[in-house]
Structures are given as structure tokens and as C-alpha cells.
């Protein structure tokens, strides 16, 4: 019985040889580190203790027919470290774009959750992913798809999309991380400031600081003057 999940069709669960499993971490492992050594060792110890792990989720490439991991890289590594010959997998079929989204959502929700910055970097890379592979090509994923699967807010995804647009308009190559993209955009904005813009900005900041601190300082100065003018009786 087949089942639709995240745009993919769940075909079946079966045991396969470890040698038949492939990985493409650049596309399907959205963490900064492909393998957390401690986590992999813990899972391997569980296998050696006769415990079974949940199956590894794999996507069948429609062109090559290869089975590629989309969720369960640490479980796969644990089977290798436990000297297992086979691993239980759930096979999914469907478009690669949906397999990438499935991997992003699964990585965001698993027992070894991604850090916030890892989720942001993963979302940024998918914001930049285009149909023709060029920076200025048509985006593969919609804003709604990324918000739904990345656990990154609607506002942040919107900012990422506008940042991509502004960097491309400035003729910049798109960085791989969200932090680098933000830094590059700020540098672009600073480079465009004229002397007049800079003076206006400085003046506005000075006025804002006066509104916040100047009057308070003035009141404190008035209070201090009173004792000095008071005569002793």
C-alpha cells in the first residue's frame, strides 16, 4: 500500500544491504556537520545491545534508481559502526525537489534537532536554490513551502528572499550562510552612503540620543545645583 507524504510516495519498508545505500549530504543533510560522533556511537551501542532503530528514510532516484538517504544519516552510520550488513529502510519515490523538502522538515524535527542557525542556513540555501542552478534563476521553492518545512518564521523567510534579490541587483555572488548574506548586504548598504546621507544619519541619531538621555541629564544637573545655593541657617 502506498502513501503520500510531503509530496513523496511511500512505497514500502524492507531490509537492504548497506552497500546499496548512498548519501548526498550537500542536498539532503541540512546540518552543519554531516555526523555527530557522540550520537552515532550511542546509536551503534544500542544496536550492539540488540536494540533495533527506526528505519532509515531513503529516496529512490528516478533516473539512476539509487537509494539515497533523506533522513537517518546517523542511523545509517550506526549500522556501519555496529558491523551490520543490512539496514531497514522506508523507500520513497517522487520529485527530487520534494525529497529535499522532506529532508529539511525531518532534520528540523528529529531527536537530534538542528540549531537555530543551522535551520536558518538550510532555509537560506533553499531560498537561493534555482531551477537552472544559476544564482539569478527562478526559485525552486515558494515562501510557503520553506516556512512550512524549515521551522523558520514567515518574516525571516521574507527577509531572506528580499536579501537575495538585493544582493543579485548589486552584482554579488550569494554566500552559502545566512549570516554571511546579512553581513554582505549591510556592507553593500554602507558603501552606497553619500557624505550627505551619513551626516543626516548622524544628526538623526544625535537627536534621538538627546531625546532619550539629554533631558534626564538636564534634570539631574538642576537637582545638584540646589544644595550649592542653599545657605546654612
C-alpha positions in Angstrom: 0.0 0.0 0.0 1.4 3.4 -1.0 1.0 6.6 1.0 1.6 10.2 0.0 4.0 12.1 2.5 5.4 15.5 1.9 4.9 15.2 -1.8 6.6 11.8 -1.9 5.0 8.4 -2.3 5.9 5.9 0.5 6.4 2.7 -1.4 7.4 0.1 1.1 9.7 -0.9 4.1 12.4 -3.5 3.5 15.9 -4.6 4.5 18.7 -3.7 2.1 22.4 -4.1 2.1 24.4 -1.2 3.5 26.4 -1.2 0.2 23.2 -0.3 -1.7 22.6 2.9 0.3 24.0 6.2 -1.0 24.3 9.6 0.6 24.3 13.1 -0.9 24.8 15.3 2.2 25.0 18.6 0.2 21.4 18.1 -0.9 19.8 16.0 1.9 21.8 16.6 5.1 21.0 20.2 6.2 23.1 20.2 9.4 26.4 22.0 9.5 28.1 18.7 10.4 27.3 15.5 8.5 27.9 13.3 11.5 27.7 13.9 15.3 30.2 11.4 16.5 28.7 11.0 20.0 25.2 10.5 18.7 26.4 7.9 16.1 28.3 6.0 18.8 25.3 6.0 21.1 23.1 4.5 18.4 25.8 1.9 17.5 25.9 0.8 21.1 22.1 0.4 21.1 22.4 -1.9 18.0 25.2 -3.9 19.7 22.9 -4.3 22.7 20.3 -6.0 20.4 18.0 -2.9 20.2 16.5 -2.0 16.8 16.4 1.5 15.5 13.7 3.1 13.4 14.2 2.5 9.7 16.2 4.9 7.5 14.2 7.0 5.1 15.6 6.8 1.5 14.6 8.3 -1.8 14.8 6.3 -5.0 16.4 8.5 -7.7 14.1 8.0 -10.7 17.0 8.3 -13.1 19.7 6.2 -11.5 17.4 4.0 -9.3 19.9 4.6 -6.5 18.6 4.6 -2.9 19.7 7.9 -1.3 19.3 8.8 2.4 16.9 11.7 3.1 16.6 11.1 6.8 18.6 8.8 9.1 22.2 9.6 8.4 23.2 8.8 12.0 21.2 5.6 12.0 22.9 4.6 8.8 26.4 5.4 10.3 25.5 3.5 13.5 24.8 0.3 11.4 28.2 0.6 9.9 29.9 1.1 13.3 28.0 -1.9 14.7 29.2 -4.0 11.8 25.7 -4.7 10.5 25.4 -5.9 6.9 21.8 -4.7 6.3 19.6 -1.8 7.4 15.9 -1.5 7.4 14.7 1.4 5.1 11.5 3.1 4.1 11.6 3.8 0.3 10.1 6.9 -1.0 9.6 7.9 -4.7 8.8 11.3 -6.2 10.4 14.5 -7.4 13.8 15.5 -6.1 12.5 18.9 -5.0 10.1 17.2 -2.7 12.7 14.9 -1.3 14.9 17.9 -0.4 11.9 19.5 1.5 11.2 16.2 3.2 14.8 16.0 4.4 14.7 19.6 5.7 11.5 19.0 7.7 12.8 15.7 9.1 16.1 17.3 10.2 14.2 20.1 11.9 12.0 17.7 13.9 14.2 14.7 14.9 15.6 13.8 18.3 18.9 15.5 17.5 17.3 18.8 16.4 19.1 21.3 14.3 20.3 24.5 16.0 18.5 27.7 15.0 21.4 28.9 12.9 21.6 25.6 11.1 17.9 25.9 10.3 18.4 29.4 9.0 21.4 28.4 6.9 19.4 25.5 5.4 16.5 27.8 4.6 18.8 30.4 3.1 20.4 27.8 0.8 16.9 26.7 -0.4 15.9 30.3 -0.9 18.9 30.6 -3.2 18.2 27.2 -5.0 17.1 27.8 -8.6 15.7 25.6 -11.3 18.7 26.2 -13.6 21.3 26.2 -11.0 22.3 29.9 -11.6 22.0 32.5 -8.8 19.6 34.6 -10.7 17.4 31.8 -11.9 13.8 31.1 -10.9 13.5 29.9 -7.3 12.6 26.2 -6.8 10.7 26.7 -3.6 7.9 29.1 -2.6 7.9 31.1 0.6 5.0 29.0 1.9 6.9 25.7 1.3 10.0 27.0 3.2 8.1 28.3 6.1 6.2 25.0 6.5 9.2 22.8 6.3 12.1 24.7 7.9 10.7 25.9 11.2 12.0 29.4 10.2 9.4 32.2 10.6 7.5 33.7 7.7 9.1 37.1 8.4 12.6 35.7 8.3 12.0 33.8 5.0 10.6 37.0 3.5 13.8 38.9 4.6 15.9 36.1 3.1 14.1 36.4 -0.2 14.5 40.2 -0.3 18.1 39.9 0.7 18.8 37.5 -2.2 17.1 40.0 -4.6 19.1 43.0 -3.3 22.4 41.1 -3.5 21.8 39.9 -7.0 20.9 43.5 -8.0 24.2 44.6 -6.6 26.0 42.0 -8.7 27.1 40.0 -5.7 27.6 36.2 -5.5 25.2 34.6 -3.0 27.0 33.4 0.2 26.3 29.9 1.5 25.3 31.0 5.0 22.6 33.4 6.1 24.9 35.3 8.5 27.4 36.0 5.6 24.5 37.1 3.4 23.3 39.6 6.0 26.9 41.0 6.5 27.3 41.4 2.8 24.1 43.3 2.4 25.0 45.6 5.3 28.4 46.3 3.7 26.6 47.0 0.4 24.3 49.5 2.1 27.2 51.2 3.8 29.2 51.6 0.6 26.3 53.4 -1.0 26.0 56.1 1.7 27.0 59.6 0.5 28.5 62.2 2.8 25.2 63.9 3.0 23.4 60.7 3.9 26.0 59.9 6.6 25.6 63.5 8.1 21.8 63.2 8.1 22.0 59.8 9.7 24.5 61.0 12.4 22.2 64.1 13.1 19.2 61.9 13.5 21.0 59.6 15.9 22.2 62.5 17.9 18.7 63.9 18.2 17.3 60.5 19.2 20.0 60.2 21.9 19.2 63.7 23.2 15.5 62.8 23.4 16.4 59.7 25.4 19.2 60.9 27.7 19.6 64.7 27.3 16.5 65.8 29.2 17.2 63.4 32.0 20.8 64.6 32.4 19.5 68.2 32.4 17.0 67.4 35.3 19.8 65.7 37.3 22.0 68.8 36.8 19.2 71.1 38.1 18.8 68.9 41.2 22.5 69.1 42.0 22.6 72.9 41.8 20.1 73.4 44.7 22.3 72.3 47.6 25.1 74.5 46.4 23.0 77.7 46.5 21.4 76.9 49.9 22.8 78.9 52.9 23.2 77.3 56.2 20.9 78.7 59.0 
